[in-house]
Amino acid sequence: MSKQWWRRGAVGLAALAGTVGSLCGLGSGTAQAADSSAYLTIYPYAYKTDCFYMSGVIPMSQYDAQGYLNNGAYMYAEMWGDDPIYDDHIVSSQVVYQNTNLDPALYATANGIEFYWYGCLSHSKLNEDWGGDELFVTVVVIDGAGHALADYLETNRVHKNY
């Protein structure tokens, strides 16, 4: 079983559980995935080192967003190298709860639940295949009951040569 299948399958099961739970009256449902977004930027930092910054939002009222965070919502993100057959895993975030002045961060704003993750990696770590490298981040925000608040989010692809 490939990591990519497991990764997408696990997030899909979490989203399905959230949908079934909301249909049965067990939760308030999930955010609209079409409105949710995440974006990745990669920029040079030092000799043979680049930094990345991923940010995104799951739209909802600030009241609802704070309620989810107060009840244990968390975020998990991973950086991947996009390939035709198998996506290469680059790095993972820690599991992140409400912002505790650590990176990555998850917090409630008037826009909803906003999140970000950043870090710096060597070119050898970012060099995920022969030729051009296509990097992206996946992120999922899970409520305290274990349901995905939005569909599995993927950022844009950043094309570089390492």
HUHUGI-V268962 format. One record per residue. RES is the residue in three letters. PHI is phi in whole degrees, -180 to 180 (* if undefined). PSI is psi in degrees with one decimal (none if undefined). Layout:
BEGIN
RES&PHI&PSI  RES&PHI&PSI
END
This chain:
BEGIN
MET&*&125.4  SER&-78&155.6  LYS&-63&-37.2  GLN&-63&-43.9  TRP&-63&-45.8  TRP&-62&-45.2  ARG&-60&-50.6  ARG&-71&-35.3  GLY&-66&-42.1  ALA&-65&-42.7  VAL&-68&-38.7  GLY&-62&-41.1  LEU&-65&-38.8  ALA&-64&-41.9  ALA&-66&-41.3  LEU&-63&-42.6  ALA&-62&-39.6  GLY&-64&-40.9  THR&-66&-47.5  VAL&-62&-42.8  GLY&-61&-40.5  SER&-71&-34.8  LEU&-67&-30.1  CYS&-89&3.2  GLY&79&21.3  LEU&-92&-7.3  GLY&-160&178.6  SER&-90&5.3  GLY&94&-175.4  THR&-110&159.5  ALA&-68&160.6  GLN&-73&113.5  ALA&-62&-33.0  ALA&-63&-28.3  ASP&-89&-18.1  SER&-77&148.1  SER&-152&158.2  ALA&-147&144.7  TYR&-137&140.4  LEU&-117&135.9  THR&-127&138.3  ILE&-126&134.0  TYR&-142&152.0  PRO&-66&144.8  TYR&-125&-57.1  ALA&-144&-178.4  TYR&-55&120.1  LYS&55&32.9  THR&-139&130.7  ASP&-121&153.4  CYS&-112&154.8  PHE&-126&153.9  TYR&-141&120.7  MET&-117&133.1  SER&-140&158.5  GLY&-170&178.8  VAL&-150&144.8  ILE&-114&106.7  PRO&-66&136.1  MET&-176&175.8  SER&-70&155.7  GLN&-64&-35.3  TYR&-60&-48.8  ASP&-64&-42.5  ALA&-59&-46.5  GLN&-65&-36.0  GLY&-62&-44.9  TYR&-61&-44.9  LEU&-66&-40.8  ASN&-65&-23.8  ASN&-103&21.8  GLY&97&14.3  ALA&-61&146.9  TYR&-145&165.7  MET&-124&147.7  TYR&-140&132.6  ALA&-131&151.3  GLU&-140&142.4  MET&-98&138.3  TRP&-131&156.1  GLY&-103&123.2  ASP&-79&122.3  ASP&-134&156.1  PRO&-62&-36.2  ILE&-102&-44.6  TYR&-146&127.3  ASP&-80&128.8  ASP&-83&129.2  HIS&-76&130.0  ILE&-102&-57.4  VAL&-161&153.9  SER&-121&152.5  SER&-83&169.1  GLN&-77&165.9  VAL&-73&129.8  VAL&-118&125.8  TYR&-98&-168.4  GLN&-46&144.8  ASN&-50&122.2  THR&-121&32.5  ASN&61&29.2  LEU&-114&165.5  ASP&-109&136.2  PRO&-76&175.4  ALA&-128&150.8  LEU&-141&123.2  TYR&-154&160.1  ALA&-94&134.5  THR&-137&179.5  ALA&-63&-19.7  ASN&-84&-17.4  GLY&129&-146.1  ILE&-88&114.7  GLU&-105&151.5  PHE&-148&154.7  TYR&-152&161.5  TRP&-153&133.8  TYR&-145&162.2  GLY&-179&176.4  CYS&-126&139.3  LEU&-136&151.4  SER&-71&155.7  HIS&-60&-34.2  SER&-64&-32.6  LYS&-74&-36.5  LEU&-80&-15.3  ASN&-78&91.4  GLU&-93&-10.4  ASP&-165&177.6  TRP&-68&142.1  GLY&79&-147.1  GLY&-68&149.3  ASP&-112&133.5  GLU&-119&107.2  LEU&-108&144.0  PHE&-151&164.6  VAL&-120&139.1  THR&-106&145.3  VAL&-144&144.2  VAL&-137&138.2  VAL&-115&123.1  ILE&-112&135.6  ASP&-78&173.8  GLY&-62&-19.6  ALA&-92&-0.1  GLY&94&12.8  HIS&-100&138.4  ALA&-67&131.9  LEU&-79&-18.5  ALA&-152&163.3  ASP&-59&159.3  TYR&-48&119.3  LEU&-100&136.3  GLU&-122&138.9  THR&-78&178.0  ASN&-64&160.9  ARG&-89&133.1  VAL&-106&123.8  HIS&-99&122.7  LYS&-142&169.2  ASN&-123&115.4  TYR&-113&none
END
